[in-house]
Amino acid sequence: MRLRVLLLAFSVSMAGVVHASCDYPVLAQEKKDAATIQNLEHAWSDAFLTGDTNFEACLLSPDFTEIRSDGSLNRLSDELALAAKHKGKPLPNINFPPGTVHMHGDVAIAYGVSPAKMVDGKPQKSYYADYYVWENGSWRVYFAQQTAFAVAQ
């Protein structure tokens, strides 16, 4: 019980630290429109690929959950750990095709097809869907899903 209380206190204190350092231009101009979601999607990809875990912590909700293309379930801490592995590396030149954004009140979904990558020596792509919610005047990603499929050769 004591450990739970300490973990909860730590989580609450870290939430304050994360929000205090969310001074990113892309987050300062958020609107409830598809263009903002497209910009956030691009910024999130760049942040992940360069290990900018602070940006991800600003964009993703504390209860963020993702179903990855291999079927595994990730939480916010897992996402940040994966991104951290890229810290200090240059942004790779990947052509991310723009996705589609579907708006519905305070919820937006960005979805599309990720670029091909090699998995076990075979080209594979993934359908993705990123779910955003408008809270306190800004967008937060609370759920994501990837579904892999083989690319015909």
DOKEKOL-247492 format. One line per 10 residues: number of its first residue (from 0); their letters; for each residue x, y, z of C-alpha. Coordinates in steps of 0.25 Angstrom, whole numbers, plus 2048, in hexadecimal, padded with zeros to 3 digits. Each point is the difference from the previous one (the first is absolute). Example, Ala and Ser with C-alpha at 12.3 -4.5 7.8 and 13.67 -1.06 7.14 Angstrom:
% residues 2
0> AS> 831,7EE,81F ~ 806,80E,7FE .
//
This chain:
% residues 153
0> MRLRVLLLAF> 800,800,800 ~ 80B,80A,804 ~ 807,7FD,7F2 ~ 7F3,803,7F9 ~ 7FF,80E,807 ~ 80E,803,7FD ~ 7FF,7FC,7F1 ~ 7F3,809,7FF ~ 807,80B,807 ~ 80C,7FF,7F6 .
10> SVSMAGVVHA> 7F6,7FF,7F4 ~ 7F9,80D,804 ~ 80D,807,802 ~ 805,7FC,7F3 ~ 7F3,804,7F9 ~ 803,80E,805 ~ 80E,800,7FB ~ 7FC,7FB,7F2 ~ 7F5,80A,7FE ~ 80A,80B,805 .
20> SCDYPVLAQE> 809,7FD,7F4 ~ 7F7,7FF,7F5 ~ 804,80D,7F9 ~ 800,7FB,7F1 ~ 7FB,808,7F5 ~ 7F7,7F5,7FA ~ 7F9,7FF,80E ~ 7FE,80F,801 ~ 7F7,802,7F4 ~ 7F7,7F4,801 .
30> KKDAATIQNL> 7F2,802,7FA ~ 7F4,7F6,7FF ~ 803,7FD,7F2 ~ 806,7F5,7F7 ~ 80C,809,7FC ~ 804,800,80F ~ 7FF,7F1,801 ~ 809,7FE,7F4 ~ 80A,809,806 ~ 800,7F9,80D .
40> EHAWSDAFLT> 801,7F2,7F9 ~ 80D,805,7F8 ~ 806,806,80D ~ 7FD,7F3,808 ~ 807,7F8,7F5 ~ 80C,809,800 ~ 800,800,810 ~ 800,7F1,800 ~ 80B,7FE,7F5 ~ 809,80A,807 .
50> GDTNFEACLL> 7FD,7FC,80F ~ 7F9,80C,804 ~ 7F9,7FA,80C ~ 7FC,80D,806 ~ 7F8,804,7F4 ~ 7F9,7F2,800 ~ 7FD,802,80F ~ 7F9,80D,7FC ~ 7F8,7FA,7F5 ~ 7FC,7F3,805 .
60> SPDFTEIRSD> 7F6,7FE,80C ~ 805,7FA,80D ~ 7F7,7F4,7FD ~ 805,7FF,7F1 ~ 7FE,7F1,7FB ~ 805,7FB,7F3 ~ 7FD,7F2,7F9 ~ 80D,7FE,7F8 ~ 801,7F9,7F2 ~ 805,7F4,807 .
70> GSLNRLSDEL> 7F4,7FF,809 ~ 807,805,80D ~ 7FA,80A,809 ~ 808,80D,803 ~ 7FE,80A,80B ~ 806,80E,801 ~ 80C,7FB,807 ~ 803,7F6,7F5 ~ 7FE,80B,7F5 ~ 80A,809,807 .
80> ALAAKHKGKP> 80A,7F5,801 ~ 7FF,7FC,7F2 ~ 802,80F,7FC ~ 80C,801,809 ~ 807,7F6,7F8 ~ 801,80A,7F5 ~ 805,80C,808 ~ 80C,807,7FA ~ 7FE,7F9,7F2 ~ 7FD,809,7F4 .
90> LPNINFPPGT> 7F2,800,7FA ~ 800,7F5,7F6 ~ 7FB,804,7F2 ~ 7F2,7F9,800 ~ 7F5,804,7F7 ~ 7F4,800,809 ~ 7F3,801,7F7 ~ 7F6,809,805 ~ 7F5,7F8,807 ~ 7F1,803,801 .
100> VHMHGDVAIA> 7FA,808,80C ~ 7F2,7FD,804 ~ 7FA,80B,80A ~ 7F4,7FD,809 ~ 7FE,80B,80B ~ 80C,7FF,80A ~ 805,7F3,7FA ~ 809,7FF,7F4 ~ 806,7F4,7F9 ~ 80C,800,7F7 .
110> YGVSPAKMVD> 801,7F3,7F8 ~ 808,7FB,7F3 ~ 80B,7F7,7FC ~ 80E,801,805 ~ 80C,7FF,7F7 ~ 805,7F2,7FD ~ 80B,7FA,809 ~ 807,7F2,7FF ~ 7FB,7F6,80B ~ 807,7F2,7FF .
120> GKPQKSYYAD> 805,803,7F2 ~ 7F2,804,7FB ~ 7FA,80D,7FD ~ 7F5,804,809 ~ 7F7,80C,802 ~ 7F7,804,80B ~ 7F2,806,801 ~ 800,80A,80B ~ 7F6,808,808 ~ 803,80A,80A .
130> YYVWENGSWR> 7F5,805,809 ~ 800,80E,806 ~ 7F7,807,80A ~ 7FF,80F,802 ~ 802,803,80F ~ 802,80E,806 ~ 803,807,7F3 ~ 80A,7F6,7FA ~ 800,7F2,7F9 ~ 805,7F4,807 .
140> VYFAQQTAFA> 802,7F2,7FA ~ 7FA,7F6,809 ~ 800,7F3,7F7 ~ 807,7FB,7F4 ~ 7FF,7F3,7F8 ~ 809,7FA,7F5 ~ 7FC,7F4,7F7 ~ 80B,7FA,7F8 ~ 7FE,7FA,7F2 ~ 80A,7FA,7F6 .
150> VAQ> 803,808,7F3 ~ 7FF,7F8,7F3 ~ 80E,7FF,7F9 .
//
